[in-house]
Amino acid sequence: MDFIVTLCDDAAGEDVPVWPGHPMSAHWGIEDPVKVAGGDLERERAMALTFRHLKNRIGTFINLPIRSLDKIPLQTKLNQIGRLEGPNEPTPL
């Protein structure tokens, strides 16, 4: 593995396992849609919003020029992706 991305804010402070090959890691915290109170409509909206947040962040990640970035700038960009607000289109970093 080259990259490990954690999502659950509840687990953000926990120790993560040591992965073979020492991949880069980043935390892209997103509210847990399962914890949303309300009826089916509210939970469906929360799931859709979570999906759009992840789609945006993954889209931004896969558009990074990974092969041309050194380790530190790449780690910085991974961390920036985790701070992207809103379920927008992939953002150039």
C-alpha positions as CSV (number, residue, x, y, z in Angstrom):
1,M,0.0,0.0,0.0
2,D,1.2,3.5,-0.8
3,F,-1.5,5.6,1.0
4,I,-3.7,5.1,4.0
5,V,-6.7,7.5,4.5
6,T,-8.7,7.5,7.7
7,L,-12.2,9.0,7.7
8,C,-13.9,8.5,11.1
9,D,-13.3,11.5,13.4
10,D,-14.0,9.1,16.4
11,A,-10.8,7.2,15.4
12,A,-8.7,10.2,14.5
13,G,-6.7,10.1,17.7
14,E,-6.2,6.4,17.9
15,D,-3.0,4.6,17.1
16,V,-3.0,3.2,13.6
17,P,-1.4,-0.1,12.7
18,V,2.0,-0.2,11.2
19,W,1.5,-0.9,7.6
20,P,4.0,-2.8,5.4
21,G,6.1,-0.4,3.4
22,H,5.3,2.6,5.6
23,P,2.7,4.2,3.3
24,M,1.7,7.9,3.6
25,S,-1.3,8.5,5.8
26,A,-3.8,11.3,6.1
27,H,-7.0,11.9,8.0
28,W,-9.9,13.1,5.9
29,G,-12.5,13.4,8.7
30,I,-16.1,13.2,7.7
31,E,-19.1,13.1,9.9
32,D,-20.5,9.6,10.3
33,P,-23.8,9.6,8.4
34,V,-25.0,6.7,10.4
35,K,-25.1,8.9,13.5
36,V,-27.5,11.4,12.0
37,A,-30.7,11.7,14.0
38,G,-34.0,11.8,12.2
39,G,-36.0,9.8,9.8
40,D,-35.2,8.1,6.5
41,L,-35.0,11.4,4.6
42,E,-32.4,13.0,6.9
43,R,-30.3,9.8,6.9
44,E,-30.5,9.6,3.1
45,R,-29.4,13.2,2.8
46,A,-26.5,12.6,5.2
47,M,-25.4,9.6,3.2
48,A,-25.6,11.5,-0.1
49,L,-23.6,14.4,1.4
50,T,-20.9,12.0,2.7
51,F,-20.7,10.4,-0.8
52,R,-20.3,13.8,-2.4
53,H,-17.6,14.8,0.0
54,L,-15.6,11.6,-0.6
55,K,-16.1,11.9,-4.4
56,N,-14.7,15.4,-4.3
57,R,-11.7,14.4,-2.1
58,I,-10.9,11.2,-4.1
59,G,-11.3,13.1,-7.4
60,T,-8.8,15.7,-6.1
61,F,-6.4,13.0,-4.9
62,I,-6.4,11.1,-8.2
63,N,-5.7,14.3,-10.1
64,L,-2.5,15.0,-8.1
65,P,0.8,14.7,-10.1
66,I,1.9,12.0,-7.6
67,R,5.0,10.9,-9.6
68,S,6.4,14.5,-9.8
69,L,5.9,15.4,-6.1
70,D,8.5,14.7,-3.4
71,K,7.3,13.1,-0.2
72,I,6.8,16.3,1.9
73,P,4.9,18.3,-0.7
74,L,2.8,15.2,-1.4
75,Q,2.0,14.7,2.3
76,T,1.0,18.4,2.5
77,K,-1.4,18.0,-0.4
78,L,-2.9,14.8,1.2
79,N,-3.5,16.8,4.3
80,Q,-5.0,19.7,2.4
81,I,-7.5,17.4,0.7
82,G,-8.7,16.4,4.1
83,R,-9.5,20.0,4.9
84,L,-11.5,20.6,1.7
85,E,-15.0,22.0,2.5
86,G,-18.1,21.0,0.8
87,P,-19.1,18.4,-1.7
88,N,-17.8,20.3,-4.8
89,E,-16.1,19.2,-7.9
90,P,-12.5,18.0,-7.5
91,T,-10.3,20.9,-6.6
92,P,-6.8,21.5,-8.1
93,L,-4.2,21.9,-5.4
